[in-house]
């Protein structure tokens, strides 16, 4: 898979993960996107060698839930 394909997959996955965050934690869309990008999991999404772009939105959401449980500050609104 090419690097541009990874980017396209991430543009689909991130909004799906954000929707799951909105549903479970009642955060705004902007906050959900911020949570994804500020979390350790979101930062790992930038490293294509880890292969997270190939996982499902539900799998990534599970990783984000672990991030949130370890750092509840992620849920604070800006």
C-alpha positions, 0 to 999 in steps of 0.5 A, a space after each residue: 500500500 502506498 503512503 497516499 493510500 494510508 492517508 486516505 484510509 486515515 481520513 476515513 478512520 478518524 471521523 469514524 473514531 470521532 463519532 464513537 467518542 461523541 456517542 460515548 463521551 458526549 463531546 463535541 465534534 471538535 473535541 472528539 477530533 482533538 482527543 484523537 490527535 492529542 492521544 498517544 494512539 492518535 500520535 501513533 497513527 502518524 507512524 505508518 510503520 505501526 500499521 494502525 491505519 489498517 485497523 478498524 475504527 472500533 479497534 482504534 476506539 478501544 485504544 483511545 478508551 485505554 488512553 482516556 482511562 490513563 489520562 482523563 484530561 484528554 476529555 477536558 474541553 478546550 
